[in-house]
Amino acid sequence: MPKRTWQPKKLRRKRKHGFLARIATRGGRGVLKLRRLKGRWKIALA
């Protein structure tokens, strides 16, 4: 049986999807903007 595809790592998760990763790119800033407009409690990873 092959290895499962989800092997969680906290640091990798934060680097890919965290707040700093979001504000670093124009597209990421767009994501944050839309999440703020929608009223999300969390706009990026806690």
N, C-alpha and C positions, 0 to 999 in steps of 0.2 A: 504494500500500500504506500502511495507517495506521501511525502511530508505535507502537512497542512499549509495553506497559503498565508494564514494569519499568525505571525509570530510577533506578538506585541513588544514594542520597545518605547518607553516613555520619551526618551530624548529625540528619537527619530520622528515620533508623532508630533512633538512640539516644533521641531525644525521644519517639518513639512506643512503643518496646519495651524501653528500657533499665531499669536497676534503679531509678533515681529515679522514673521514670514508673510503675513497678509499685507502689512503696511509697506513692505519692501517693494512691491510691484503695483503697477497701475490697476491691473485686474483684481488684485487682492484688496486694494482700497475700495474698489467697486463692490466687492463682496461685503466688506464691513459696512459700507454705506447702505446697501440694501437690507442688511440684517438690522441695522439701527432703525431704518424706516419702517420695517416690519414690526419692530418692537420686541425683538428677541432679548431674552434675559441675558444670554451669553452671546457675545458677538464673535468670540474666538474661544479656543481651548482655555479652560480655567487654569 
